[in-house]
């Protein structure tokens, strides 16, 4: 039996149906009262003559209780000295003093006002968009260049690979790698050649297909992969991998410079691939979306996207066709607040150095 049930029981035993202020009874006291009543040792009259009856106030209805409470409040407020509202009028405040104490609300700055005006002009409205046939027609050229058409029909996988990885970019990698080795140690140059670099790339392609848990296992005497062992020694492979470079570090601008590029070390490769990818004509329907390049390396540009199959890696923005061909890509490096002259202010945007060409 809970406390509320005990109070109702006590009121019923006392024969009172009016509102009453009664002290709560614990479980043990309730059981004792019920036992005495059942044994006939006490009656209902005995409960009415309890010691606390003189201290209890009984009310026939709610109006009597409300009137009693109001009367007690009036008695407490009879003394004006204790009334905080009758203590006297507050001192007058000088106008000059009042003006000094009133906080001044700053007006919005020019940039804030212009931004609000711009955002007001960008409010979306539900209405029908009326476009003529010339605006909806596709005016692009989907004709493939002759060299691409020939390679697509009669070319070999190596010829298509050579279309994107040309001799110019291979020679650029050779020069930058040799330069970096000299910058590290003048007495031990790398002396990398174009043929040797192509062998190095062939080993990387082999490793992407036949995967071992450790790179040195490809040159193992027991479980090694013989085609890789025949191309190059493990020491030479690791030396080329250590000095492989794509851009001159001395031209890398510091972080404080406004033209600082976080992708300076691989910028020539990105620019070259985007230039070659753009040779394929774009179709009418394109898709610009995120893509993950999975990696386990520790890098400050590595992102976490929980909805992707590979959750950790470098995030890329890719413009693709319906068939899945990537016409252009850019690696996400952070956010920026700078805008193009005719670009609306949508807040921080991804740092895309080549975003002018996307439009």
Beta strands, then each sheet from edge to edge (+ up, - down):
strand 1: 19-20
strand 2: 58-59
strand 3: 286-294
strand 4: 303-304
strand 5: 312-321
strand 6: 326-331
strand 7: 335-336
strand 8: 349-350
sheet 1: 1+ 2-
sheet 2: 3+ 5- 4+
sheet 3: 3+ 5- 6+
sheet 4: 7+ 8-
end
